[in-house]
Amino acid sequence: MTTPEFLPVAERPVSAYVYSRAALKAAAARVREALPPGATLLYAMKANGHPDVVTTLAAATDGLEVASGGELALAVRAGAQRIAFGGPAKTDQELEAGVRAGALIHVESVLELRRLDAIATAAGTRVDAALRVNRAVAGPDGSHRMTGTPTPFGIADSDLDAAFAVPLSSVVLHGFHLHAVSNSLDAEAYAAFVADALSWSVATAARYRLDLRYVNVGGGLGVSYTDHAVSIDLSVLRERFAALAVPPGVDLVFEPGRLLAADAGWYAAEVVDLKRTHGRWFAVLRGGTHHFRLPAAWGYSHPFTVLPVDDAWPWDFARPEVTEVAVDAVGELCTPRDVLARGVHVSRLRVGDVLVFARTGAYGWDISHHDFLRHAHPQVIVV
């Protein structure tokens, strides 16, 4: 964010997330343009479940991917045209809600498949579903690997015999969910993964005599948090996907979250103190990792921009400031791990200025430990 449009409506001291509807729509348009012609684009709302973000992306995409009963309820309220419901620990109540909502269920285990069929039968309806498969082959590199390694996600491909042996009365299997990676920056490897996922799905469906109608390759389209000029190269994906042969009648589905939301959000935190201890400068913020946990969780330093705030100084002593020094941006929590950025050079920084952390629209507030020490939550400003 280069201009302080949000400051007139920001509470002081500033602690706020700012989300842009225009940026959300633009991101959805860029991603859709890179996908194979006719592919389905869903927003994985685990990245950011703020109702305004969800409603905006429900309209800008083909629908929503949800991973809990709470997300499902929000997707229904947002008027999503399509809903895909995943997650490894769905309760009976959540499966019942998914059936009522008409969601396509990503089935995570043989037991879940049996339960879903019984629930749909009891409801006197049929439910569309796909088997989530943890293939022995790993996907592209990223921050988290979901397949090709022991994880609680999906059915091992070696166990598919058991899944297809389940007698089904009310579940209609359409294909496979093959989400394999989180936050990949390797466009060439990602495109190759999608092509391989399609080939595997066609061969596996033929082996089990399944009428293949649905292949969901998940999300995983990544961004860099240390270099905000870097994201997965959509131009490479667009070029590779242009030659991708999607079988007739197969719905190829992508469900990114991070790439759709990350650059549509900013975290803004006011400097409430400047202090030097043992030779190191600290900018102490009204906020911290309880609002934006990712830097501490992933062990990196998140870039920020200094937004000068020229309010009248209310005290009869000089306003503290530093010039041409390196500072650590730290929060208000009682732990030395409450750090958002380390050793960042600032030309000038004063108490009362605001640090703006870009690329925080995804996995920012949603994954943070909000109530540790019971500080006030950040304000949310949607523009």
WOURLIN-V203082 format. One record per backbone hydrogen bond with DSSP energy under -1.0 kcal/mol. NH is the residue of the N-H (numbers start at 1). CO is the residue of the C=O. If there is no record, write none. Layout:
NH&CO / NH&CO
This chain:
5&3 / 7&4 / 9&6 / 10&7 / 16&268 / 17&379 / 18&266 / 19&381 / 20&264 / 24&20 / 25&21 / 26&22 / 27&23 / 28&24 / 29&25 / 30&26 / 31&27 / 32&28 / 33&29 / 34&30 / 39&36 / 40&252 / 42&254 / 43&63 / 44&256 / 45&43 / 45&65 / 47&44 / 54&50 / 55&51 / 56&52 / 57&53 / 58&54 / 59&55 / 60&56 / 61&57 / 62&41 / 64&82 / 65&43 / 66&84 / 72&68 / 73&69 / 74&70 / 75&71 / 76&72 / 77&73 / 78&74 / 79&76 / 80&75 / 84&64 / 85&104 / 86&66 / 95&91 / 96&92 / 97&93 / 98&94 / 99&95 / 100&96 / 101&97 / 102&99 / 103&98 / 104&83 / 105&128 / 106&85 / 107&130 / 113&109 / 114&110 / 115&111 / 116&112 / 117&113 / 118&114 / 119&115 / 120&116 / 121&117 / 122&118 / 123&119 / 124&121 / 125&120 / 127&170 / 129&172 / 130&105 / 131&175 / 132&107 / 133&177 / 134&155 / 135&133 / 143&182 / 144&182 / 146&180 / 147&180 / 148&135 / 155&132 / 157&134 / 159&156 / 160&157 / 163&159 / 164&160 / 166&163 / 172&127 / 174&129 / 176&214 / 177&131 / 178&216 / 182&144 / 184&220 / 187&185 / 190&186 / 191&187 / 192&188 / 193&189 / 194&190 / 195&191 / 196&192 / 197&193 / 198&194 / 199&195 / 200&196 / 201&197 / 202&198 / 203&199 / 204&200 / 205&201 / 206&202 / 207&203 / 208&204 / 210&205 / 212&210 / 213&174 / 214&174 / 215&251 / 216&176 / 217&253 / 222&184 / 224&230 / 230&227 / 232&222 / 237&233 / 238&234 / 239&235 / 240&236 / 241&237 / 242&238 / 244&241 / 250&247 / 251&213 / 253&215 / 254&40 / 255&218 / 261&257 / 262&258 / 264&261 / 265&262 / 266&18 / 267&357 / 268&16 / 269&355 / 270&14 / 271&353 / 272&284 / 273&284 / 275&282 / 277&280 / 280&277 / 282&275 / 283&328 / 284&273 / 285&330 / 286&270 / 287&285 / 291&288 / 292&288 / 297&293 / 298&294 / 299&295 / 300&295 / 302&340 / 305&356 / 307&354 / 322&349 / 325&346 / 327&344 / 328&281 / 329&341 / 330&283 / 331&338 / 332&287 / 335&333 / 338&335 / 339&337 / 340&329 / 341&329 / 344&327 / 346&325 / 349&322 / 351&320 / 352&271 / 353&350 / 354&307 / 355&269 / 356&305 / 357&267 / 360&265 / 361&262 / 363&47 / 368&365 / 370&368 / 372&369 / 374&371 / 379&15 / 381&17 / 383&19
